[in-house]
Amino acid sequence: MISGFDIETQELNEYESQVLMPIIIKGLITKVGKDKAVTSGYICSKITEAGLKINPARLRKIIHEIRITGAVANLIATNKGYYISKDKEELEKYIESLHQRESSIAAQSGF
């Protein structure tokens, strides 16, 4: 968990890991390329339309779990949404941008 965000970052419960995560994985694996990107709002609305419950914070936690478990490789998040990249250079740039964000946050914090 992340301090100050205990509810949002708590471990996935059984419903999230056994029901929602497989649905999200199934959807994400079809999103190869920028032109197939889907936003978190779109994902949440589709899940809600299916009669299931999710909120944006918990979707982010599920996406985090998908990434750290390797369930969907090469998953990128941009302002266009989530998608899978098969382009090595694009993946390297994405990783570099994450490092830059981390460094920026650390610098602002005085670390």
C-alpha positions in Angstrom: 0.0 0.0 0.0 1.0 3.6 -0.5 0.9 5.8 2.5 -2.0 8.2 2.4 -3.8 6.1 -0.3 -4.5 3.1 1.8 -7.9 2.3 0.4 -7.0 3.0 -3.3 -3.8 0.9 -3.1 -4.8 -2.0 -0.9 -4.2 -5.4 -2.2 -6.7 -6.7 -4.7 -9.7 -8.6 -3.2 -11.0 -11.8 -4.6 -13.6 -10.1 -6.8 -11.0 -7.8 -8.3 -8.4 -10.5 -8.9 -10.7 -13.4 -9.9 -13.5 -11.5 -11.8 -12.4 -8.1 -13.0 -8.7 -8.8 -13.7 -9.3 -11.6 -16.2 -11.9 -9.4 -18.0 -9.5 -6.5 -18.2 -6.7 -8.7 -19.4 -8.9 -10.2 -22.1 -9.8 -6.7 -23.3 -6.2 -5.3 -23.1 -4.6 -8.1 -25.1 -6.6 -7.0 -28.2 -5.3 -3.4 -27.9 -2.1 -3.6 -29.9 -0.9 -0.3 -31.3 -1.7 3.3 -30.5 -4.8 3.3 -32.7 -6.4 0.7 -30.4 -5.7 2.6 -27.1 -8.5 2.6 -24.6 -8.9 5.0 -21.8 -9.6 4.2 -18.1 -13.0 5.9 -18.5 -13.9 3.6 -21.4 -12.8 0.5 -19.5 -14.7 1.5 -16.4 -17.8 2.3 -18.4 -17.8 -1.0 -20.3 -17.3 -2.9 -17.0 -20.2 -1.0 -15.4 -22.4 -1.6 -18.5 -21.8 -5.3 -18.0 -23.3 -5.0 -14.5 -20.0 -5.1 -12.6 -18.5 -2.6 -10.2 -15.2 -0.8 -10.6 -13.8 2.7 -10.0 -10.8 4.4 -11.6 -8.6 4.0 -8.6 -9.1 0.3 -8.4 -8.7 0.0 -12.2 -5.3 1.6 -11.8 -4.5 -1.0 -9.0 -5.6 -3.8 -11.3 -3.5 -2.4 -14.2 -0.6 -2.3 -11.8 -1.0 -6.0 -10.9 -1.3 -6.8 -14.6 2.0 -5.1 -15.2 3.9 -6.6 -12.3 2.7 -10.1 -12.9 3.5 -9.8 -16.6 0.0 -10.8 -17.6 0.0 -8.3 -20.5 3.5 -7.6 -21.8 4.5 -4.2 -23.2 1.5 -2.3 -21.8 1.9 1.4 -22.3 -0.3 4.2 -20.8 -0.5 7.5 -22.5 -3.0 10.4 -22.7 -4.7 8.4 -25.4 -5.1 5.4 -23.1 -3.7 1.9 -22.5 -2.3 -0.2 -25.4 0.3 -2.8 -26.2 3.4 -1.7 -28.1 5.4 -4.1 -30.3 7.9 -1.3 -31.1 11.1 -1.6 -29.1 12.0 2.1 -29.5 8.6 3.2 -28.4 8.8 1.0 -25.3 12.3 2.3 -24.5 11.0 5.9 -24.8 8.1 5.0 -22.5 10.3 3.5 -19.9 12.6 6.6 -20.1 9.7 8.9 -19.6 8.7 6.9 -16.5 12.2 7.3 -15.1 12.1 11.0 -15.9 8.8 11.4 -14.0 10.2 9.5 -11.0 13.3 11.8 -11.0 11.1 14.9 -11.3 9.0 13.8 -8.3 12.1 13.0 -6.3 13.7 16.4 -7.2 10.6 18.3 -6.1 10.7 16.4 -2.8 14.3 17.3 -2.2 15.7 13.8 -2.6 
